[in-house]
Amino acid sequence: MTTTQLWQPSAEQIQQARMSDFLQRVNQQFGLGLANYHDLHQWSVQHSADFWRYLWDYFDVIGVPGNTVVTDADKLPGAQWFPEATLNFAENLLRYNDNHTALIFRGENGARQAISYQELHRQVALVAAHLRALGVGKGDRVAAMMPNCCETIVAMLATTSLGAIWSSCSPDFGVQGVLDRFGQISPKVFLTVDGYYYNGKTLAISEKTNAIRAELTSLEHTLLVNFADTGAVLPTQSSWWHEVISDHHPTPALTFTPMAFNDPLYIMFSSGTTGVPKCIVHGVGGTLLQHLKEHGLHTDIDRDDVLFYFTTCGWMMWNWLVSGLAQGTTLVLFDGSPFYPAPDILWDIADEEQISVFGTSAKYLSALEKADSKPAQSHQLKALRAILTTGSVLAPESFDYVYREIKSDLCLSSISGGTDIVSCFALGCPILPVYRGELQCRGLGLDVQVFNAQGEAVLREKGELVCRNSFPCMPLGFWHDDDGERYFQAYFARFDNIWAHGDYAELTEHDGVIIYGRSDAVLNPGGVRIGTAEIYRQVEKVDAVLESIAVGQRWQDDERVVLFVRLRDGLVLDDELQQQIRRTIRANATPRHVPAVIAQVTDIPRTISGKIVELAVRQMIHGETVKNTDALANPEALSQFANRPELEV
């Protein structure tokens, strides 16, 4: 089935894109005749060592690459990229030191703060000196429970300038959720706030902070930011942030500790809904190179851009966003509810700050449409040239919504990867068209394929999304997984010498990608595999339904599909509405997609980063224990799924 082309870059846009410049320079450097993106991608996979080494030079990475690009390139896991290289992550993000605006913070309470690259340098130098005086050095961990604000980025850069390891979460995590993460990595310093704002409320967290500090026995010091002015008292062995960065202090020289390419940079965490979160360790050089590629080439960002991504510090998109500093761009940070005080708040900011690249979640766009928001009619959005979405599958109908109600002339790039690689396997491309429901392309240097059950690469068939080659931003491993067994089981046990990502996907005739959901959430009624996104896109066409979640229930030696729906306020799931939902699914999918049971709930459980948790719901309907409810933003929602009379066997 041919999908509809929704946008095509103009000849001028293609000519001016850095992707086109990169392609031409590759042709010149290697004596090639690559004609388009697909040729470039194929070359980057077949000659990956040449590709990654040239990428280093193209983006003028500050550091020494060494003579060896990769050893054991065909070994997954086991390949070592740039084993002789030295560099510093923060130094590359702070390559600019001028009056150009680096950071703009916008809070839901109306707060605004802007920091130049020069001021960013000053604050990083002061915080780095403070951390150094506390004994923080290479390999130490600094943990942050912070809003998405300027102070968080300053602290990350100060930490990584010293060669220490950064890890963060957002202040809405519960005590146990924080301890499940930071308790595994033994941080030396803890960064947090007195409180934060959300949905019109001021939430003081001093009591939570004290409980966390009491359990983190490795802690030697806490840095406290007076973010919400709650009147918090400074705890013992702590410093006020504003005193550390005071103008009264002379600015020390900002120095950068040389790091190996494969030294740890970030410790990030899996969602943890099926147990204690996995601590995923990402390296200095791989993270930098991958983000330079994704920002500079796939998103076409440069100094003139204003980049925004709606994210918290507990989601990998924060780490991705921050790397935009390496391009010298201006980052817009927002903390709070994206619907307070009104659904258009983020578009107000987009106009006011002249945002050119706007990143958000697929769920946000779906919720906007349900709220009947039409930014194209109420806002100028003159600077806006690209929208990025991730977090869950962007339904084809949401593609339509963006081009109809937000802006018709922009590149809509659905992107997909994850915390596992702190980046993307499939994403956007400024020189390719946008097709309805498709991610534009596979990332350069990544041999992304779709495998059937026999481990064979297939085109235009659904299967497992895999990567057949090694790449620099593969994790260094898991923290405290000394023999690498947990790391191996997570990604490499399914197919020999292949990274299996856990997404259910399809490669299209345009060489694009369609994601149908997580493989472990795939439904299997009668032996037919169905991605949950295939159902969600139909259900959410029904105006009465705000959101839904589908799971498989064990039933008579088979599996049946159970659908839970959250409806608009005041509505009840009666027989007529159930039939409307079933008709919509049957007409636009297949009879196999039609749920055996539809039930109403008032809320759907999701992780703190906003992803719905099908596995947890599946466990609840089968009377099993959900091991780690602290990973959820709304764990109370789970109780609705237990002991449902509609599901009695």
GIPERA-V904935 format. One record per residue. RES is the residue in three letters. OMEGA is omega in radians with two decimals (none if undefined). Layout:
res/omega
RES/OMEGA
RES/OMEGA
//
This chain:
res/omega
MET/-3.14
THR/3.12
THR/-3.05
THR/3.02
GLN/-3.07
LEU/-3.10
TRP/3.10
GLN/3.09
PRO/3.11
SER/3.10
ALA/3.12
GLU/3.12
GLN/3.13
ILE/-3.10
GLN/-3.06
GLN/-3.09
ALA/3.11
ARG/3.08
MET/3.11
SER/3.10
ASP/3.14
PHE/3.13
LEU/-3.13
GLN/-3.13
ARG/3.05
VAL/3.10
ASN/-3.14
GLN/-3.06
GLN/-3.00
PHE/3.11
GLY/-3.06
LEU/3.09
GLY/-3.13
LEU/-2.99
ALA/-3.02
ASN/-3.09
TYR/-3.07
HIS/3.03
ASP/-3.12
LEU/3.13
HIS/-3.14
GLN/3.10
TRP/-3.09
SER/3.11
VAL/-3.10
GLN/-3.13
HIS/-2.98
SER/3.12
ALA/3.09
ASP/-3.11
PHE/-3.05
TRP/3.12
ARG/3.12
TYR/3.10
LEU/3.09
TRP/-3.11
ASP/-3.08
TYR/-3.12
PHE/3.06
ASP/3.11
VAL/3.11
ILE/-3.10
GLY/-3.14
VAL/-3.05
PRO/-3.06
GLY/-3.07
ASN/-3.06
THR/3.13
VAL/-3.09
VAL/2.97
THR/-3.11
ASP/-3.03
ALA/-3.07
ASP/-3.08
LYS/3.12
LEU/-0.13
PRO/3.08
GLY/3.11
ALA/3.10
GLN/-3.13
TRP/3.10
PHE/-3.03
PRO/-3.14
GLU/-3.01
ALA/2.97
THR/3.13
LEU/3.04
ASN/-3.06
PHE/-3.09
ALA/3.14
GLU/3.13
ASN/3.08
LEU/-3.12
LEU/-3.11
ARG/3.10
TYR/-3.11
ASN/-3.06
ASP/-3.07
ASN/3.07
HIS/-3.11
THR/3.12
ALA/-3.02
LEU/2.95
ILE/3.09
PHE/3.04
ARG/3.11
GLY/-3.13
GLU/3.12
ASN/3.11
GLY/-3.13
ALA/3.05
ARG/3.09
GLN/3.10
ALA/-3.11
ILE/3.07
SER/3.06
TYR/3.11
GLN/3.11
GLU/3.08
LEU/3.07
HIS/-3.10
ARG/-3.10
GLN/3.11
VAL/3.14
ALA/-3.13
LEU/-3.13
VAL/3.10
ALA/3.11
ALA/3.12
HIS/3.12
LEU/3.12
ARG/3.11
ALA/3.10
LEU/3.12
GLY/-3.14
VAL/3.14
GLY/-3.05
LYS/3.08
GLY/3.08
ASP/3.14
ARG/2.99
VAL/-3.08
ALA/-3.09
ALA/2.97
MET/-2.86
MET/2.92
PRO/3.09
ASN/-3.06
CYS/-3.08
CYS/-3.09
GLU/-3.12
THR/3.13
ILE/3.10
VAL/-3.11
ALA/3.11
MET/-3.14
LEU/3.10
ALA/3.13
THR/-3.05
THR/3.04
SER/-3.14
LEU/-3.08
GLY/3.08
ALA/-3.03
ILE/-3.07
TRP/3.04
SER/-3.06
SER/2.97
CYS/-3.12
SER/-3.04
PRO/3.08
ASP/3.03
PHE/3.03
GLY/-3.11
VAL/-3.09
GLN/3.10
GLY/3.09
VAL/-3.11
LEU/3.09
ASP/3.14
ARG/-3.04
PHE/3.11
GLY/-3.14
GLN/-2.97
ILE/3.02
SER/-3.13
PRO/3.08
LYS/-3.11
VAL/-3.12
PHE/3.10
LEU/3.13
THR/-3.10
VAL/3.06
ASP/-3.12
GLY/-3.14
TYR/-3.11
TYR/3.01
TYR/3.07
ASN/3.08
GLY/-3.12
LYS/2.99
THR/-3.04
LEU/3.10
ALA/-3.07
ILE/-3.10
SER/3.13
GLU/3.09
LYS/3.14
THR/-3.14
ASN/3.12
ALA/3.12
ILE/-3.13
ARG/-3.11
ALA/-3.09
GLU/3.13
LEU/-3.01
THR/3.13
SER/-3.03
LEU/3.05
GLU/-3.09
HIS/3.08
THR/3.00
LEU/-3.05
LEU/3.11
VAL/3.10
ASN/-2.98
PHE/-3.05
ALA/3.09
ASP/-3.09
THR/-3.10
GLY/-3.12
ALA/3.09
VAL/-3.13
LEU/3.13
PRO/3.06
THR/3.14
GLN/-3.09
SER/3.07
SER/2.99
TRP/3.14
TRP/-3.04
HIS/3.09
GLU/3.13
VAL/-3.06
ILE/-3.08
SER/3.08
ASP/-3.12
HIS/-3.14
HIS/2.97
PRO/-3.09
THR/3.11
PRO/3.06
ALA/3.11
LEU/3.14
THR/-3.06
PHE/3.14
THR/3.10
PRO/-3.10
MET/2.98
ALA/3.14
PHE/-3.07
ASN/2.94
ASP/-3.13
PRO/3.08
LEU/-3.10
TYR/2.82
ILE/-3.13
MET/-2.95
PHE/2.97
SER/-3.05
SER/3.05
GLY/-3.11
THR/3.12
THR/3.14
GLY/3.13
VAL/-3.08
PRO/3.01
LYS/3.11
CYS/-3.04
ILE/-3.06
VAL/3.13
HIS/-3.03
GLY/-3.09
VAL/-3.00
GLY/-3.12
GLY/3.11
THR/-3.11
LEU/-3.10
LEU/-3.11
GLN/-3.13
HIS/3.03
LEU/3.12
LYS/-3.04
GLU/3.10
HIS/-3.00
GLY/-3.09
LEU/-3.02
HIS/3.13
THR/3.04
ASP/-3.10
ILE/3.01
ASP/-3.05
ARG/-3.10
ASP/-3.07
ASP/2.98
VAL/-3.00
LEU/3.11
PHE/2.94
TYR/3.08
PHE/-3.05
THR/2.96
THR/3.13
CYS/3.07
GLY/-3.11
TRP/-3.07
MET/-3.13
MET/3.01
TRP/3.12
ASN/3.12
TRP/-3.13
LEU/-3.04
VAL/-3.12
SER/3.05
GLY/3.09
LEU/-3.13
ALA/3.09
GLN/-3.12
GLY/-3.10
THR/3.04
THR/3.11
LEU/3.02
VAL/-3.14
LEU/3.08
PHE/3.04
ASP/-3.13
GLY/3.12
SER/3.13
PRO/3.14
PHE/3.12
TYR/0.04
PRO/3.14
ALA/-3.09
PRO/-3.06
ASP/-3.03
ILE/-3.11
LEU/3.11
TRP/2.99
ASP/-3.14
ILE/3.12
ALA/3.09
ASP/-3.04
GLU/-3.09
GLU/3.12
GLN/3.13
ILE/3.13
SER/3.09
VAL/-3.01
PHE/-3.14
GLY/-3.12
THR/3.11
SER/3.06
ALA/-3.12
LYS/3.13
TYR/-3.14
LEU/3.10
SER/3.13
ALA/3.08
LEU/-3.12
GLU/3.11
LYS/3.11
ALA/3.13
ASP/3.10
SER/-3.12
LYS/-3.07
PRO/-3.13
ALA/-3.12
GLN/-3.02
SER/-3.05
HIS/-3.14
GLN/3.12
LEU/-3.08
LYS/-3.07
ALA/-3.00
LEU/3.14
ARG/-3.13
ALA/2.98
ILE/3.09
LEU/3.08
THR/3.04
THR/-3.13
GLY/3.04
SER/-3.07
VAL/3.05
LEU/-3.08
ALA/3.08
PRO/3.13
GLU/3.08
SER/2.99
PHE/3.13
ASP/-3.11
TYR/-3.11
VAL/-3.09
TYR/-3.14
ARG/-2.94
GLU/3.11
ILE/3.09
LYS/-3.06
SER/-3.08
ASP/3.04
LEU/3.10
CYS/3.11
LEU/-3.07
SER/2.95
SER/-3.06
ILE/-3.04
SER/3.10
GLY/3.03
GLY/3.08
THR/-3.09
ASP/-3.12
ILE/-3.12
VAL/-3.08
SER/-2.97
CYS/2.92
PHE/3.12
ALA/-3.00
LEU/-3.03
GLY/3.09
CYS/-3.03
PRO/-3.13
ILE/3.11
LEU/3.05
PRO/3.05
VAL/3.08
TYR/-3.08
ARG/3.05
GLY/-3.05
GLU/2.87
LEU/-2.93
GLN/-3.01
CYS/2.96
ARG/-3.06
GLY/3.10
LEU/3.10
GLY/-3.06
LEU/-3.12
ASP/-3.10
VAL/3.13
GLN/2.99
VAL/-3.11
PHE/2.94
ASN/-3.06
ALA/-3.13
GLN/3.14
GLY/3.13
GLU/3.11
ALA/-3.10
VAL/3.09
LEU/3.13
ARG/2.98
GLU/3.12
LYS/3.12
GLY/-3.07
GLU/3.06
LEU/-3.10
VAL/2.98
CYS/-2.99
ARG/-3.13
ASN/3.07
SER/-3.11
PHE/-2.98
PRO/-3.07
CYS/2.94
MET/3.12
PRO/3.00
LEU/-3.13
GLY/3.06
PHE/3.11
TRP/-3.14
HIS/3.04
ASP/-2.89
ASP/-3.13
ASP/3.09
GLY/-3.05
GLU/-3.14
ARG/3.10
TYR/3.13
PHE/-3.11
GLN/-3.09
ALA/-2.99
TYR/-2.93
PHE/-3.08
ALA/-3.05
ARG/-3.13
PHE/-3.08
ASP/3.05
ASN/-3.10
ILE/3.02
TRP/3.05
ALA/-2.93
HIS/-3.14
GLY/3.05
ASP/3.08
TYR/-2.88
ALA/3.11
GLU/2.97
LEU/-3.02
THR/3.12
GLU/3.12
HIS/-3.03
ASP/3.00
GLY/-3.07
VAL/2.96
ILE/3.09
ILE/-3.11
TYR/3.14
GLY/3.13
ARG/-3.12
SER/-3.09
ASP/3.07
ALA/-3.13
VAL/3.11
LEU/-3.03
ASN/3.13
PRO/3.12
GLY/3.13
GLY/3.12
VAL/-3.09
ARG/-3.11
ILE/3.03
GLY/-3.08
THR/-3.13
ALA/3.11
GLU/3.11
ILE/-3.09
TYR/-3.07
ARG/3.11
GLN/-3.09
VAL/-3.04
GLU/2.93
LYS/-3.12
VAL/-2.99
ASP/-3.10
ALA/-3.05
VAL/3.07
LEU/3.10
GLU/-3.07
SER/3.06
ILE/-3.09
ALA/3.11
VAL/3.06
GLY/3.07
GLN/3.05
ARG/-2.99
TRP/3.03
GLN/3.13
ASP/3.12
ASP/3.09
GLU/3.04
ARG/-3.08
VAL/3.08
VAL/-3.10
LEU/3.03
PHE/-3.09
VAL/2.96
ARG/-3.03
LEU/3.02
ARG/-3.10
ASP/3.06
GLY/-3.12
LEU/-3.13
VAL/3.13
LEU/3.10
ASP/-3.10
ASP/-3.11
GLU/3.14
LEU/3.08
GLN/-3.14
GLN/3.09
GLN/3.12
ILE/-3.12
ARG/3.14
ARG/-3.13
THR/3.14
ILE/-3.09
ARG/-3.08
ALA/-3.02
ASN/3.09
ALA/3.09
THR/3.07
PRO/3.12
ARG/-3.10
HIS/-3.06
VAL/-3.10
PRO/3.05
ALA/-3.12
VAL/2.99
ILE/-3.11
ALA/-3.11
GLN/3.01
VAL/-3.13
THR/3.14
ASP/3.13
ILE/-3.07
PRO/-3.14
ARG/3.07
THR/-3.14
ILE/3.08
SER/2.98
GLY/-3.11
LYS/3.11
ILE/-2.98
VAL/-3.11
GLU/-3.10
LEU/3.13
ALA/3.10
VAL/3.11
ARG/3.10
GLN/-3.11
MET/-3.08
ILE/3.09
HIS/3.09
GLY/3.14
GLU/-3.10
THR/2.99
VAL/-2.91
LYS/-2.99
ASN/-3.13
THR/3.11
ASP/3.10
ALA/-3.05
LEU/3.06
ALA/-3.08
ASN/-3.06
PRO/3.14
GLU/-3.13
ALA/-3.08
LEU/-3.04
SER/-3.13
GLN/-3.02
PHE/-3.13
ALA/3.01
ASN/3.11
ARG/-3.13
PRO/-3.14
GLU/-3.01
LEU/-3.12
GLU/-3.11
VAL/none
//
